[in-house]
Every structure is written in structure tokens, then in C-alpha cells.
């Protein structure tokens, strides 16, 4: 019985040590993901404007470019096609005016992050 107990405790302990995927709630630890572009394309307003369709949708929210193409083309948005109004555009105001975006939607954005817009 002690061996089977260890088989349960050791993996749980390892998850705690690794931080469950290196995510942290520590406000003193900077999230470097935001500053690391996930594309070799220079993220400018001109480039953003090219991605303005349901199947190729990039949006600029709070200075960061997000590739929402897989999300928009799958039709997963609870508000329907309203999300398409921000494709290829600076969509911060549109995103923030929906109070439901304060929780799950804001957290989901990290999955679509390309990087910061270049000035």
C-alpha cells in the first residue's frame, strides 16, 4: 500500500515543483512571452491590416497582435461574427467594451499571441 501511495504523491509533487507548466501567479515575475514574437513577420499596422477576414484574422489589443484565425474560422465566438469587426484592426476598445472579456477571453488571448506591434 505504501508503494501505491508513493506512485500518487510523487507525480503530484513534481507538478508542484515545475509550476504546472511554468505558469506563475507571482506579480514579480515578468511574462517574457508577451515580448517574444511568435512569427518572423514584422508586426506593423500595415501587416495587421492584411489579416482582415474570417479565415485570416489578426487583431491588435493593448499593443499586442493576436492571430485569431483558428478561433474565428471555427466559429467558436459566443458573440457570433461580431468578432470579425476587429479583424485587421486596432480592436482594444471593441474588446474592452464587452465585460465578459475580463475573465476567460482575456486568459485565452495568450494562446493566440504573435507579439507586440512595431512602431
Number of C-alpha atoms within 10 A of each C-alpha: 5 6 8 8 9 11 10 10 11 11 11 12 10 11 12 12 11 10 11 11 9 9 9 12 7 8 7 7 8 10 12 7 12 15 14 12 17 14 10 7 9 14 19 14 16 11 13 22 17 14 19 18 17 20 17 18 26 30 30 27 21 14 15 21 28 23 22 23 21 14 16 22 16 10 15 11 14 8 8 10 13 12 20 22 15 20 27 23 21 20 19 15 11 13 20 14 10 9 9 11 14 12 9 9 13 12 10 11 16 14 10 17 24 25 22 21 20 11 7
